[in-house]
Amino acid sequence: TRWGSRQRMIQRLLEQVKTDCGQLEYLNSKYKDPEVEELISLATVLDPRFHTQYTGSEEIQIMKARAVQEMVSFLSEQSSASALHLY
């Protein structure tokens, strides 16, 4: 009886590990595209809950520079579009 409950507990643990490995493989395949990684990094910087404790300082600087570049590009496009509407 004790062995039976331990065996069920071990079987359940092994099932969870298999599920977790499958989920990890799915996430790795879904997010391995460099464009997707870049978009996720940009979204991470813009998230008000963004914390830098798990990200290297060099990567943080790259992410911030990319965010600024995107904002400047967006503002430039907006001012060009509004200038065209004036004529």
All heavy atoms as an XYZ file, in Angstrom:
708
protein
N       0.819     -1.194      0.000
C       0.000      0.000      0.000
C       0.865      1.261      0.000
O       0.609      2.165     -0.770
C      -0.940      0.026      1.219
O      -0.166     -0.053      2.397
C      -1.928     -1.110      1.164
N       1.850      1.304      0.880
C       2.744      2.455      0.840
C       3.462      2.508     -0.495
O       3.631      3.555     -1.084
C       3.787      2.373      1.952
C       3.333      2.955      3.228
C       4.510      2.981      4.156
N       4.227      3.810      5.300
C       4.984      3.888      6.342
N       6.085      3.154      6.423
N       4.676      4.677      7.339
N       3.910      1.337     -0.933
C       4.615      1.276     -2.209
C       3.680      1.684     -3.344
O       4.078      2.396     -4.259
C       5.190     -0.113     -2.442
C       5.715     -0.272     -3.844
C       5.220     -1.094     -4.792
C       6.788      0.427     -4.454
N       5.913     -0.970     -5.962
C       6.897     -0.018     -5.781
C       7.679      1.404     -4.023
C       7.849      0.452     -6.672
C       8.623      1.874     -4.918
C       8.700      1.399     -6.212
N       2.434      1.270     -3.263
C       1.474      1.620     -4.293
C       1.270      3.126     -4.395
O       1.217      3.690     -5.483
N       1.163      3.806     -3.257
C       0.976      5.258     -3.300
C       2.246      5.950     -3.770
O       2.189      6.933     -4.505
C       0.547      5.791     -1.936
O       1.548      5.550     -0.970
N       3.403      5.445     -3.382
C       4.671      6.013     -3.876
C       4.801      5.805     -5.376
O       5.255      6.683     -6.097
C       5.861      5.375     -3.157
C       6.093      5.925     -1.803
C       7.373      5.420     -1.242
N       7.532      5.925      0.118
C       8.378      5.427      0.981
N       9.146      4.399      0.652
N       8.485      5.948      2.184
N       4.406      4.630     -5.813
C       4.492      4.335     -7.246
C       3.582      5.277     -8.029
O       3.984      5.805     -9.064
C       4.115      2.879     -7.509
C       4.267      2.484     -8.952
C       3.857      1.048     -9.199
O       3.200      0.425     -8.363
N       4.233      0.532    -10.350
N       2.376      5.505     -7.546
C       1.464      6.445     -8.230
C       2.040      7.863     -8.226
O       1.953      8.582     -9.213
C       0.080      6.418     -7.571
C      -0.743      5.182     -7.920
C      -2.183      5.312     -7.482
N      -2.348      5.526     -6.044
C      -2.370      4.557     -5.120
N      -2.272      3.289     -5.500
N      -2.515      4.839     -3.847
N       2.648      8.243     -7.111
C       3.245      9.566     -7.012
C       4.400      9.701     -8.022
O       4.522     10.715     -8.724
C       3.773      9.815     -5.600
C       4.384     11.192     -5.409
S       4.985     11.471     -3.726
C       6.385     10.361     -3.688
N       5.232      8.686     -8.135
C       6.348      8.712     -9.084
C       5.834      8.730    -10.514
O       6.343      9.477    -11.355
C       7.297      7.514     -8.833
C       8.013      7.707     -7.489
C       8.299      7.372     -9.967
C       8.791      6.493     -7.027
N       4.803      7.933    -10.800
C       4.226      7.938    -12.139
C       3.666      9.313    -12.494
O       3.864      9.809    -13.591
C       3.129      6.879    -12.253
C       3.637      5.471    -12.346
C       2.504      4.454    -12.359
O       1.397      4.736    -11.903
N       2.797      3.270    -12.867
N       2.997      9.939    -11.558
C       2.438     11.278    -11.782
C       3.552     12.297    -12.041
O       3.462     13.118    -12.928
C       1.608     11.709    -10.571
C       1.097     13.108    -10.641
C      -0.407     13.141    -10.707
N      -0.902     14.481    -10.500
C      -1.169     15.316    -11.495
N      -0.986     14.934    -12.727
N      -1.626     16.512    -11.251
N       4.619     12.205    -11.263
C       5.761     13.100    -11.441
C       6.384     12.914    -12.830
O       6.693     13.888    -13.525
C       6.799     12.851    -10.348
C       8.056     13.701    -10.405
C       7.705     15.167    -10.194
C       9.046     13.242     -9.349
N       6.545     11.666    -13.245
C       7.115     11.396    -14.569
C       6.214     11.919    -15.684
O       6.691     12.440    -16.692
C       7.379      9.903    -14.739
C       8.508      9.322    -13.887
C       8.572      7.802    -14.056
C       9.836      9.958    -14.239
N       4.903     11.799    -15.519
C       3.963     12.337    -16.507
C       4.094     13.857    -16.608
O       4.075     14.419    -17.696
C       2.533     11.961    -16.138
C       2.211     10.503    -16.323
C       0.873     10.113    -15.726
O       0.162     10.997    -15.203
O       0.543      8.909    -15.765
N       4.248     14.514    -15.465
C       4.400     15.969    -15.463
C       5.700     16.387    -16.141
O       5.737     17.369    -16.872
C       4.348     16.516    -14.036
C       2.981     16.458    -13.422
C       2.982     16.911    -11.977
O       4.010     16.931    -11.316
N       1.806     17.270    -11.481
N       6.773     15.648    -15.887
C       8.058     15.962    -16.513
C       7.950     15.819    -18.025
O       8.431     16.677    -18.768
C       9.184     15.069    -15.947
C      10.441     15.175    -16.778
C       9.467     15.431    -14.498
N       7.287     14.779    -18.502
C       7.103     14.596    -19.942
C       6.306     15.757    -20.530
O       6.627     16.278    -21.588
C       6.390     13.272    -20.231
C       7.242     12.056    -20.030
C       6.449     10.787    -20.317
C       7.230      9.554    -19.980
N       6.450      8.334    -20.194
N       5.268     16.168    -19.823
C       4.445     17.287    -20.281
C       5.265     18.569    -20.314
O       5.216     19.326    -21.275
C       3.221     17.470    -19.362
O       2.467     16.268    -19.374
C       2.354     18.615    -19.814
N       6.047     18.813    -19.264
C       6.873     20.017    -19.208
C       7.904     20.029    -20.330
O       8.143     21.066    -20.941
C       7.571     20.135    -17.857
C       6.602     20.461    -16.721
O       5.458     20.863    -17.011
O       7.002     20.310    -15.551
N       8.504     18.884    -20.632
C       9.482     18.811    -21.725
C       8.806     19.092    -23.058
O       9.366     19.789    -23.908
C      10.158     17.446    -21.756
S      11.312     17.191    -20.399
N       7.614     18.582    -23.239
C       6.870     18.837    -24.467
C       6.527     20.308    -24.611
O       6.630     20.879    -25.697
N       6.140     20.944    -23.515
C       5.829     22.370    -23.553
C       7.078     23.187    -23.849
O       7.032     24.158    -24.611
C       5.204     22.812    -22.233
C       3.812     22.276    -22.024
C       3.271     22.578    -20.649
O       4.004     22.963    -19.739
N       1.975     22.393    -20.476
N       8.195     22.808    -23.265
C       9.449     23.512    -23.505
C       9.864     23.397    -24.969
O      10.266     24.388    -25.586
C      10.541     22.970    -22.585
C      11.902     23.645    -22.688
C      11.786     25.127    -22.365
C      12.886     22.977    -21.747
N       9.738     22.216    -25.529
C      10.060     22.023    -26.957
C       9.149     22.877    -27.828
O       9.596     23.487    -28.800
C       9.925     20.549    -27.335
C      11.020     19.663    -26.795
C      10.794     18.194    -27.106
O       9.963     17.875    -27.981
O      11.456     17.371    -26.468
N       7.870     22.933    -27.488
C       6.915     23.743    -28.250
C       7.303     25.216    -28.193
O       7.339     25.904    -29.215
C       5.502     23.540    -27.699
C       4.510     24.527    -28.248
C       4.025     24.398    -29.551
C       4.068     25.600    -27.490
C       3.123     25.316    -30.070
C       3.169     26.516    -27.990
C       2.697     26.373    -29.284
O       1.813     27.280    -29.794
N       7.587     25.711    -26.994
C       7.959     27.119    -26.848
C       9.265     27.436    -27.577
O       9.384     28.479    -28.220
C       8.069     27.488    -25.369
C       6.763     27.499    -24.592
C       7.026     27.717    -23.105
C       5.828     28.572    -25.138
N      10.232     26.547    -27.479
C      11.506     26.764    -28.176
C      11.307     26.825    -29.681
O      11.898     27.666    -30.359
C      12.516     25.675    -27.818
C      13.119     25.888    -26.453
O      13.149     26.992    -25.937
N      13.601     24.814    -25.862
N      10.471     25.957    -30.222
C      10.247     25.963    -31.668
C       9.445     27.186    -32.102
O       9.670     27.750    -33.163
C       9.536     24.687    -32.113
O       8.216     24.661    -31.620
N       8.531     27.627    -31.260
C       7.667     28.756    -31.602
C       8.415     30.083    -31.560
O       8.145     30.976    -32.360
C       6.481     28.803    -30.647
C       5.439     29.823    -31.031
C       4.167     29.549    -30.298
C       3.086     30.513    -30.653
N       2.461     30.256    -31.921
N       9.360     30.233    -30.652
C      10.009     31.517    -30.440
C      11.472     31.544    -30.867
O      12.216     32.432    -30.452
C       9.888     31.927    -28.971
C       8.457     32.106    -28.554
C       7.862     31.247    -27.647
C       7.690     33.125    -29.080
C       6.534     31.409    -27.276
C       6.365     33.295    -28.718
C       5.802     32.440    -27.818
O       4.501     32.596    -27.452
N      11.920     30.621    -31.691
C      13.330     30.605    -32.084
C      13.637     31.551    -33.244
O      14.780     31.839    -33.518
C      13.778     29.192    -32.432
C      13.206     28.635    -33.720
C      13.740     27.251    -33.997
C      13.112     26.707    -35.268
N      13.573     25.370    -35.543
N      12.621     32.063    -33.909
C      12.798     32.997    -35.019
C      13.381     34.311    -34.491
O      12.850     34.887    -33.541
C      11.448     33.244    -35.691
C      11.542     34.158    -36.893
O      12.653     34.330    -37.431
O      10.501     34.704    -37.295
N      14.476     34.824    -35.082
C      15.094     36.069    -34.600
C      14.151     37.265    -34.609
O      14.212     38.114    -33.711
C      16.253     36.296    -35.574
C      16.544     34.972    -36.160
C      15.239     34.224    -36.173
N      13.260     37.340    -35.589
C      12.304     38.452    -35.630
C      11.335     38.391    -34.458
O      10.978     39.417    -33.873
C      11.542     38.454    -36.949
C      12.395     38.822    -38.137
C      11.629     38.770    -39.452
O      10.405     38.520    -39.431
O      12.262     38.991    -40.488
N      10.917     37.193    -34.112
C      10.010     37.020    -32.969
C      10.741     37.368    -31.677
O      10.199     38.053    -30.804
C       9.451     35.582    -32.920
C       8.660     35.339    -31.650
C       8.587     35.312    -34.145
N      11.995     36.929    -31.550
C      12.785     37.250    -30.363
C      12.940     38.762    -30.207
O      12.842     39.297    -29.105
C      14.155     36.590    -30.433
C      14.148     35.115    -30.152
C      15.542     34.530    -30.115
O      16.514     35.264    -29.866
O      15.655     33.315    -30.336
N      13.187     39.447    -31.317
C      13.350     40.896    -31.275
C      12.053     41.580    -30.840
O      12.065     42.508    -30.028
C      13.776     41.411    -32.646
C      14.122     42.875    -32.654
C      14.656     43.313    -34.004
O      15.480     42.595    -34.600
O      14.236     44.389    -34.445
N      10.940     41.110    -31.369
C       9.646     41.672    -30.999
C       9.343     41.436    -29.519
O       8.857     42.328    -28.815
C       8.547     41.073    -31.877
C       7.148     41.623    -31.684
C       7.112     43.116    -31.996
C       6.171     40.884    -32.577
N       9.650     40.266    -29.029
C       9.439     39.962    -27.613
C      10.339     40.830    -26.738
O       9.911     41.337    -25.697
C       9.662     38.460    -27.335
C       8.544     37.645    -27.975
C       9.748     38.186    -25.840
C       8.754     36.157    -27.940
N      11.582     41.038    -27.168
C      12.486     41.900    -26.413
C      11.955     43.323    -26.351
O      11.991     43.969    -25.295
C      13.881     41.901    -27.041
O      14.475     40.650    -26.925
N      11.454     43.829    -27.464
C      10.898     45.174    -27.502
C       9.672     45.274    -26.589
O       9.539     46.222    -25.819
C      10.525     45.553    -28.933
C       9.987     46.952    -29.152
C      10.995     48.006    -28.721
C       9.617     47.152    -30.612
N       8.809     44.289    -26.640
C       7.628     44.276    -25.782
C       8.026     44.199    -24.314
O       7.399     44.829    -23.460
C       6.726     43.103    -26.149
N       9.093     43.480    -24.022
C       9.565     43.349    -22.651
C      10.036     44.695    -22.113
O       9.734     45.068    -20.985
C      10.713     42.326    -22.579
O      10.225     41.064    -23.026
C      11.250     42.182    -21.166
N      10.779     45.446    -22.934
C      11.265     46.760    -22.504
C      10.098     47.704    -22.248
O      10.126     48.510    -21.318
C      12.224     47.358    -23.562
C      12.520     48.813    -23.276
C      13.513     46.576    -23.611
N       9.064     47.620    -23.060
C       7.921     48.514    -22.928
C       6.987     48.131    -21.783
O       6.161     48.931    -21.366
C       7.142     48.562    -24.241
C       7.929     49.130    -25.427
C       7.114     48.992    -26.702
C       8.351     50.553    -25.182
N       7.126     46.930    -21.272
C       6.289     46.453    -20.172
C       6.688     47.173    -18.879
O       7.855     47.164    -18.499
C       6.471     44.949    -19.998
C       5.500     44.326    -19.024
O       4.988     45.041    -18.133
O       5.250     43.121    -19.145
N       5.743     47.813    -18.188
C       6.089     48.535    -16.959
C       6.606     47.634    -15.833
O       7.228     48.116    -14.903
C       4.777     49.210    -16.554
C       3.718     48.509    -17.300
C       4.343     47.914    -18.531
N       6.404     46.346    -15.965
C       6.904     45.408    -14.945
C       8.302     44.914    -15.263
O       8.831     44.049    -14.578
C       5.958     44.214    -14.837
C       4.545     44.594    -14.466
C       3.611     43.461    -14.714
N       3.555     43.211    -16.152
C       2.895     42.225    -16.712
N       2.222     41.387    -15.976
N       2.897     42.068    -18.026
N       8.927     45.463    -16.307
C      10.233     45.028    -16.788
C      11.282     45.113    -15.678
O      11.465     46.149    -15.061
C      10.651     45.882    -17.986
C      12.022     45.587    -18.507
C      12.343     44.331    -18.996
C      12.987     46.572    -18.529
C      13.598     44.060    -19.504
C      14.244     46.317    -19.037
C      14.548     45.061    -19.519
N      11.960     44.026    -15.422
C      13.034     43.971    -14.440
C      14.300     43.493    -15.143
O      14.250     42.628    -16.015
C      12.695     43.017    -13.299
C      11.473     43.424    -12.548
N      11.469     44.479    -11.663
C      10.214     42.953    -12.550
C      10.275     44.622    -11.155
N       9.469     43.698    -11.683
N      15.411     44.037    -14.758
C      16.666     43.729    -15.447
C      17.495     42.659    -14.751
O      18.575     42.353    -15.220
C      17.514     45.007    -15.576
O      17.789     45.514    -14.264
C      16.797     46.056    -16.396
N      17.008     42.077    -13.697
C      17.833     41.145    -12.936
C      18.157     39.858    -13.697
O      19.148     39.203    -13.396
C      17.182     40.814    -11.602
C      15.880     40.050    -11.705
C      15.190     39.943    -10.362
O      15.371     40.777     -9.496
N      14.399     38.908    -10.198
N      17.374     39.507    -14.711
C      17.616     38.265    -15.441
C      18.208     38.510    -16.828
O      18.328     37.585    -17.613
C      16.315     37.470    -15.585
C      15.715     37.111    -14.247
C      14.513     37.675    -13.836
C      16.352     36.232    -13.391
C      13.964     37.363    -12.607
C      15.808     35.916    -12.158
C      14.619     36.480    -11.776
O      14.074     36.178    -10.559
N      18.556     39.751    -17.127
C      19.053     40.101    -18.444
C      20.405     40.776    -18.296
O      20.599     41.608    -17.415
C      18.071     41.071    -19.139
O      16.756     40.503    -19.073
C      18.435     41.290    -20.574
N      21.332     40.424    -19.176
C      22.660     41.025    -19.138
C      22.617     42.497    -19.507
O      21.756     42.943    -20.260
N      23.558     43.270    -18.969
C      23.550     44.723    -19.182
C      23.728     45.080    -20.657
O      23.125     46.041    -21.143
C      24.629     45.389    -18.339
O      25.911     44.907    -18.683
N      24.531     44.314    -21.373
C      24.721     44.582    -22.802
C      23.416     44.362    -23.570
O      23.041     45.168    -24.430
C      25.820     43.686    -23.367
C      26.165     43.997    -24.805
C      27.324     43.149    -25.299
O      28.324     43.012    -24.579
O      27.206     42.632    -26.426
N      22.721     43.301    -23.236
C      21.448     43.010    -23.898
C      20.406     44.081    -23.575
O      19.615     44.471    -24.431
C      20.942     41.630    -23.490
C      19.720     41.192    -24.260
C      19.263     39.786    -23.911
O      19.976     39.062    -23.208
O      18.155     39.429    -24.348
N      20.423     44.571    -22.333
C      19.489     45.635    -21.942
C      19.726     46.876    -22.779
O      18.780     47.505    -23.271
C      19.625     45.955    -20.439
C      19.126     44.774    -19.614
C      18.860     47.220    -20.080
C      19.466     44.875    -18.153
N      21.000     47.246    -22.960
C      21.320     48.431    -23.760
C      20.870     48.263    -25.206
O      20.340     49.191    -25.812
C      22.820     48.727    -23.690
C      23.297     49.133    -22.313
C      22.528     50.318    -21.761
O      22.253     51.286    -22.451
N      22.145     50.230    -20.497
N      21.042     47.075    -25.761
C      20.605     46.799    -27.135
C      19.088     46.911    -27.229
O      18.552     47.514    -28.166
C      21.093     45.401    -27.588
C      22.615     45.402    -27.731
C      20.417     44.976    -28.878
C      23.218     44.024    -27.919
N      18.393     46.350    -26.250
C      16.929     46.386    -26.246
C      16.423     47.826    -26.147
O      15.499     48.228    -26.867
C      16.390     45.539    -25.090
C      16.601     44.051    -25.281
S      16.413     43.047    -23.777
C      14.779     43.455    -23.228
N      17.027     48.616    -25.258
C      16.613     50.008    -25.098
C      16.901     50.825    -26.357
O      16.077     51.647    -26.771
C      17.299     50.624    -23.886
C      16.748     50.113    -22.573
C      17.449     50.766    -21.395
C      16.872     50.281    -20.081
N      17.547     50.910    -18.929
N      18.072     50.608    -26.961
C      18.416     51.331    -28.191
C      17.433     50.993    -29.300
O      17.016     51.875    -30.068
C      19.845     50.993    -28.617
N      17.055     49.741    -29.396
C      16.076     49.317    -30.405
C      14.725     49.979    -30.157
O      14.051     50.414    -31.096
C      15.946     47.795    -30.395
C      14.953     47.240    -31.363
C      15.424     47.375    -32.782
N      14.438     46.770    -33.656
C      14.207     47.156    -34.869
N      14.927     48.107    -35.399
N      13.288     46.581    -35.593
N      14.311     50.079    -28.902
C      13.036     50.713    -28.568
C      13.063     52.194    -28.953
O      12.105     52.707    -29.542
C      12.735     50.553    -27.084
N      14.160     52.878    -28.664
C      14.282     54.291    -29.023
C      14.268     54.441    -30.537
O      13.606     55.337    -31.083
C      15.569     54.898    -28.409
C      15.864     56.275    -28.986
C      15.456     54.958    -26.895
N      14.979     53.569    -31.230
C      15.017     53.607    -32.697
C      13.612     53.440    -33.278
O      13.226     54.153    -34.205
C      15.943     52.502    -33.209
C      16.039     52.427    -34.709
C      16.882     51.234    -35.158
O      17.248     50.365    -34.366
N      17.187     51.193    -36.431
N      12.842     52.523    -32.734
C      11.477     52.310    -33.207
C      10.600     53.537    -32.957
O       9.809     53.923    -33.810
C      10.849     51.085    -32.526
C      11.396     49.763    -33.003
C      10.958     49.410    -34.407
O       9.860     49.819    -34.838
O      11.729     48.715    -35.084
N      10.755     54.173    -31.791
C       9.953     55.356    -31.483
C      10.313     56.529    -32.395
O       9.429     57.229    -32.896
C      10.132     55.750    -30.011
C       9.425     54.816    -29.052
S       9.491     55.368    -27.341
C      11.108     54.776    -26.861
N      11.606     56.741    -32.643
C      12.044     57.814    -33.534
C      11.517     57.572    -34.935
O      11.016     58.489    -35.599
C      13.587     57.942    -33.526
C      14.075     58.837    -34.647
C      14.065     58.450    -32.175
N      11.597     56.340    -35.395
C      11.091     55.986    -36.721
C       9.593     56.241    -36.815
O       9.103     56.798    -37.805
C      11.403     54.524    -37.019
O      10.841     54.127    -38.230
N       8.863     55.844    -35.788
C       7.416     56.043    -35.767
C       7.074     57.530    -35.801
O       6.208     57.963    -36.564
C       6.807     55.385    -34.527
C       5.342     55.632    -34.376
C       4.433     54.954    -35.161
C       4.869     56.561    -33.452
C       3.068     55.176    -35.033
C       3.515     56.793    -33.318
C       2.615     56.102    -34.108
N       7.744     58.323    -34.976
C       7.479     59.762    -34.934
C       7.834     60.432    -36.254
O       7.130     61.337    -36.708
C       8.243     60.411    -33.778
C       7.753     60.036    -32.388
C       8.668     60.617    -31.324
C       6.323     60.490    -32.177
N       8.899     59.977    -36.886
C       9.295     60.520    -38.187
C       8.227     60.223    -39.240
O       7.871     61.094    -40.032
C      10.633     59.921    -38.598
O      10.981     60.333    -39.895
N       7.718     59.002    -39.230
C       6.658     58.628    -40.170
C       5.392     59.446    -39.923
O       4.728     59.868    -40.863
C       6.351     57.138    -40.061
C       7.432     56.243    -40.597
C       7.163     54.779    -40.321
O       6.051     54.434    -39.863
O       8.074     53.967    -40.562
N       5.071     59.668    -38.644
C       3.878     60.435    -38.300
C       3.999     61.887    -38.757
O       3.058     62.455    -39.295
C       3.620     60.389    -36.789
C       3.196     59.030    -36.285
C       1.888     58.569    -36.905
O       0.932     59.324    -36.983
N       1.858     57.335    -37.342
N       5.169     62.484    -38.567
C       5.337     63.884    -38.970
C       5.348     63.993    -40.483
O       4.823     64.959    -41.032
C       6.614     64.472    -38.364
O       7.753     63.816    -38.865
N       5.902     63.012    -41.181
C       5.878     63.024    -42.644
C       4.444     62.897    -43.158
O       4.047     63.580    -44.099
C       6.712     61.880    -43.217
O       8.067     62.046    -42.885
N       3.683     62.036    -42.532
C       2.300     61.826    -42.956
C       1.456     63.078    -42.694
O       0.645     63.476    -43.527
C       1.693     60.636    -42.223
N       1.668     63.743    -41.565
C       0.892     64.938    -41.268
C       1.318     66.087    -42.179
O       0.504     66.922    -42.556
C       1.011     65.327    -39.805
O       2.346     65.643    -39.485
N       2.579     66.148    -42.585
C       3.052     67.187    -43.507
C       2.402     66.988    -44.878
O       2.065     67.958    -45.567
C       4.562     67.159    -43.617
N       2.207     65.745    -45.271
C       1.570     65.473    -46.575
C       0.105     65.894    -46.561
O      -0.434     66.311    -47.579
C       1.678     63.987    -46.917
C       3.069     63.482    -47.284
C       3.031     61.966    -47.459
C       3.579     64.150    -48.548
N      -0.543     65.791    -45.428
C      -1.954     66.159    -45.333
C      -2.166     67.663    -45.345
O      -3.254     68.134    -45.600
C      -2.581     65.554    -44.062
C      -2.701     64.063    -44.127
N      -3.441     63.406    -45.099
C      -2.177     63.086    -43.342
C      -3.365     62.109    -44.906
N      -2.605     61.887    -43.843
N      -1.119     68.424    -45.060
C      -1.237     69.885    -45.069
C      -1.343     70.443    -46.478
O      -1.858     71.526    -46.692
C      -0.038     70.517    -44.362
C       0.045     70.257    -42.842
C       1.332     70.858    -42.295
C      -1.152     70.856    -42.123
N      -0.836     69.721    -47.450
C      -0.839     70.221    -48.835
C      -2.003     69.760    -49.616
O      -2.678     68.973    -49.700
C       0.466     69.810    -49.547
C       1.672     70.430    -48.911
C       2.561     69.676    -48.168
C       1.923     71.790    -49.047
C       3.671     70.224    -47.579
C       3.038     72.362    -48.468
C       3.900     71.592    -47.741
O       4.986     72.145    -47.172
